[in-house]
């Protein structure tokens, strides 16, 4: 990790000062995974995107077909992505007892693959599918096999595609795609991901608040905090008088509440932070 460029702004020093000697929770967004090849929705250089809403998915078969076609191709890409230096830095900080755990808005499972042990996947993850009728949960691999059998030539027909953050591929023509129903009851299958317009399960939200409350600070990395599912934790920490550090390229909705804001990339900042907090810990112990 030593070959990653370190940020040089004075606010980075402020971030180190803020977090040194504290144990804290981390809230991550799509910006943490961009260096793994997964684009974000709202970064300064991101093209406009309109994610499918829950209501569209459940009420219109055309929307469902469009979604599953794109997801069928996008899933192939998602399962081959690898954690980047930022993911590994957070896993290292957890192993050292500095980071208490990660609350992530991402569905890519890269924190777990990097070695983080306590991860709350706020919006679910791309690797499961649930029947909305009987509640049976299937692995995405099982559903992929069924879709492959129903659409044997589809992936080769679409060629190279752009991948979106929710395991969705950008494909124009999806009319010919055949979707599959639940093999148990014939009900509607939906990726086990929280869509726009859908609520995060209450027990998951409670666990995330408990993780924030267990810390002495909150660090946000790679999130614009545009949606309330992430912003509420920043508001909560601020109300409780807890210092908040934000690392993100561009403006976030949480900036007015932040104690320190570093405008920069998540990976390089988290790597540099891991090294700096190590030095701060050594100095604290007189080494």
C-alpha positions in Angstrom: 0.0 0.0 0.0 3.0 2.3 0.3 2.9 3.2 -3.4 -0.4 5.0 -3.2 0.0 8.8 -3.4 -0.7 10.6 -0.1 -2.9 13.7 0.1 -1.0 16.8 1.0 -3.8 19.2 2.0 -3.7 20.7 5.5 -7.2 19.3 6.1 -5.7 15.8 6.0 -3.6 16.7 9.0 -6.8 17.9 10.7 -8.4 14.6 10.0 -5.5 12.7 11.6 -5.7 15.0 14.6 -9.4 14.4 14.8 -9.2 10.6 14.8 -5.9 10.0 16.6 -6.5 8.2 19.9 -10.2 7.6 19.1 -12.0 4.4 18.1 -14.7 5.1 15.4 -17.2 3.7 13.0 -16.9 4.2 9.3 -19.7 4.9 6.8 -18.8 4.2 3.2 -20.4 4.9 -0.2 -19.7 4.2 -3.8 -16.6 6.4 -3.9 -14.8 3.7 -1.9 -15.3 1.2 -4.7 -14.4 3.3 -7.7 -10.8 2.2 -7.6 -12.1 -1.4 -8.0 -13.7 -0.5 -11.3 -17.2 0.1 -10.0 -18.4 3.6 -11.0 -20.3 5.8 -8.5 -23.6 7.5 -9.0 -22.8 11.0 -8.0 -19.1 11.7 -8.3 -17.9 14.9 -10.0 -17.2 12.9 -13.2 -20.1 10.5 -13.1 -22.7 10.5 -15.9 -26.3 11.1 -15.0 -28.0 7.9 -13.8 -31.6 7.1 -12.9 -31.7 3.9 -10.7 -34.9 1.9 -10.9 -37.3 2.4 -8.0 -39.0 -0.3 -6.0 -42.4 0.8 -7.3 -41.3 0.5 -10.9 -39.8 -3.0 -10.3 -42.9 -4.5 -8.6 -45.6 -2.9 -10.8 -44.3 -3.2 -14.3 -43.1 -6.4 -16.0 -41.2 -4.4 -18.6 -39.2 -2.7 -15.9 -38.5 -6.0 -14.3 -37.3 -7.5 -17.6 -35.1 -4.5 -18.2 -33.6 -4.7 -14.8 -32.9 -8.5 -14.8 -31.3 -8.3 -18.3 -29.0 -5.6 -17.1 -28.3 -7.3 -13.8 -27.6 -10.6 -15.5 -24.7 -9.1 -17.4 -23.6 -6.7 -14.6 -23.4 -9.6 -12.1 -20.7 -11.3 -14.1 -18.6 -8.2 -13.7 -19.3 -7.6 -10.0 -18.2 -11.1 -9.0 -14.8 -10.6 -10.5 -14.1 -7.2 -8.9 -11.4 -7.1 -6.2 -11.0 -5.0 -3.1 -8.8 -1.9 -3.5 -6.3 -0.3 -1.1 -9.0 1.7 0.6 -11.0 -1.5 1.5 -7.8 -3.1 2.8 -6.9 0.0 4.8 -10.2 -0.1 6.7 -9.8 -3.9 7.3 -6.3 -3.2 8.8 -7.7 -0.4 11.0 -10.3 -2.8 12.3 -7.8 -5.4 13.0 -5.8 -2.9 15.0 -8.8 -2.0 17.1 -9.2 1.5 15.7 -12.2 1.0 13.5 -15.1 -0.6 15.3 -16.8 -1.6 12.1 -18.1 -0.4 8.7 -21.6 0.6 7.7 -21.7 0.5 3.9 -24.2 1.8 1.4 -22.5 -0.4 -1.2 -23.8 -3.8 -2.3 -20.5 -5.1 -3.7 -19.3 -7.1 -0.6 -15.7 -5.8 -1.2 -15.3 -4.8 2.5 -15.9 -8.4 3.5 -13.6 -9.7 0.8 -10.9 -7.3 2.0 -11.0 -8.8 5.5 -13.4 -6.5 7.4 -15.2 -8.5 10.1 -18.0 -6.2 11.3 -19.8 -4.9 8.2 -23.4 -3.7 8.1 -24.5 -3.9 4.4 -27.1 -1.2 4.8 -28.7 -1.7 1.4 -28.2 -5.5 1.2 -25.8 -7.1 -1.3 -25.8 -8.2 -4.8 -25.2 -11.9 -4.1 -28.7 -12.8 -2.9 -32.2 -12.9 -4.4 -35.5 -13.0 -2.4 -39.0 -14.1 -3.4 -41.4 -11.3 -2.6 -44.2 -13.8 -2.1 -42.8 -16.7 0.0 -39.6 -15.0 1.3 -37.3 -17.8 0.1 -33.7 -16.5 -0.4 -31.6 -17.8 -3.3 -28.0 -17.2 -4.1 -27.5 -15.0 -7.1 -25.5 -17.8 -8.6 -28.6 -20.1 -8.6 -30.7 -17.5 -10.3 -27.9 -16.8 -12.8 -27.9 -20.4 -13.9 -31.7 -20.2 -14.4 -31.4 -17.0 -16.4 -28.5 -18.4 -18.4 -30.6 -21.4 -19.4 -33.5 -19.2 -20.4 -31.3 -16.7 -22.3 -28.3 -18.8 -23.6 -27.0 -16.2 -26.1 -27.9 -12.9 -24.3 -24.5 -12.1 -22.7 -22.6 -12.6 -25.9 -25.1 -10.6 -27.9 -24.6 -7.4 -25.8 -20.8 -7.4 -25.9 -18.8 -5.0 -23.7 -21.0 -2.9 -21.5 -20.7 -0.2 -18.8 -21.3 -1.3 -15.2 -23.3 0.7 -12.7 -22.8 0.6 -8.9 -25.7 -1.7 -8.1 -24.5 -4.6 -10.3 -26.5 -3.2 -13.1 -25.1 -3.1 -16.7 -26.0 -0.3 -19.1 -27.9 -2.1 -21.9 -30.4 -0.5 -24.3 -32.2 -3.4 -25.9 -33.7 -5.9 -23.3 -37.1 -6.7 -24.8 -36.1 -10.3 -25.7 -34.8 -11.2 -22.2 -36.8 -13.9 -20.4 -37.1 -13.5 -16.6 -37.6 -16.3 -14.1 -40.1 -16.6 -11.3 -39.6 -18.2 -7.9 -39.0 -22.0 -8.3 -40.7 -22.6 -4.9 -44.0 -20.7 -5.3 -43.9 -18.9 -8.7 -43.7 -15.5 -7.0 -41.7 -12.4 -8.1 -38.0 -12.6 -7.5 -36.1 -9.4 -6.6 -32.4 -8.9 -5.7 -32.0 -8.7 -2.0 -31.0 -5.0 -2.3 -32.8 -2.0 -0.9 -34.1 -0.1 -3.9 -34.9 3.7 -4.1 -38.3 4.1 -2.5 -37.8 1.1 -0.3 -37.0 1.2 3.4 -33.9 -0.3 5.0 -34.9 -3.0 7.5 -35.3 -1.5 11.0 -33.1 -4.0 12.7 -30.3 -3.2 10.3 -30.7 0.6 10.9 -30.7 -0.1 14.7 -27.5 -2.1 14.4 -25.9 0.8 12.5 -26.9 3.4 15.0 -25.5 1.1 17.8 -22.2 0.9 15.9 -22.0 4.7 15.6 -22.8 5.1 19.3 -20.1 2.7 20.3 -17.4 5.0 18.8 -15.8 8.3 19.7 -16.1 9.7 16.2 -17.7 8.9 12.8 -15.7 8.8 9.6 -17.5 9.0 6.2 -15.6 7.8 3.1 -16.7 8.0 -0.5 -20.3 9.1 0.0 -22.1 12.2 -1.2 -24.7 11.5 1.6 -27.4 12.4 -0.9 -29.9 9.8 0.4 -31.2 9.9 3.9 -30.2 6.2 4.6 -26.6 7.4 5.1 -27.1 11.1 6.1 -29.1 10.1 9.1 -26.0 8.7 10.8 -24.1 11.9 10.3 -27.0 13.9 11.7 -27.2 11.5 14.7 -23.4 11.8 15.4 -23.6 15.6 15.2 -26.6 15.8 17.5 -24.7 13.6 20.0 -21.7 15.9 19.9 -19.6 13.3 18.2 -16.9 14.6 15.8 -17.5 13.8 12.2 -14.8 13.4 9.5 -15.8 13.3 5.8 -13.5 12.1 2.9 -15.1 12.6 -0.5 -14.5 14.0 -4.0 -16.9 17.0 -4.2 -19.6 18.4 -2.0 -21.7 16.2 0.3 -25.0 16.9 2.1 -23.1 16.3 5.4 -20.5 19.0 4.9 -22.2 21.6 7.2 -22.1 19.0 10.0 -18.6 17.8 9.5 -15.8 18.6 11.9 -13.2 18.0 9.2 -13.9 17.6 5.4 -11.1 16.3 3.1 -11.9 16.8 -0.6 -10.1 13.8 -2.1 -10.1 10.2 -3.1 -11.1 7.6 -0.6 -8.4 5.0 -1.3 -5.4 7.3 -1.1 -6.7 9.1 1.9 -7.6 5.9 3.8 -4.2 4.4 3.1 -2.5 7.6 4.3 -4.8 7.7 7.3 -3.9 4.1 8.3 -0.2 5.0 8.2 -0.6 8.3 10.0 -2.7 6.7 12.8 -0.1 4.1 13.2 2.6 6.7 13.7 0.2 8.6 16.1 -0.3 5.4 18.1 3.4 4.8 18.3 4.0 8.3 19.5 1.3 8.0 22.1 2.9 4.8 23.5 6.3 6.5 23.5 7.9 4.3 20.8 
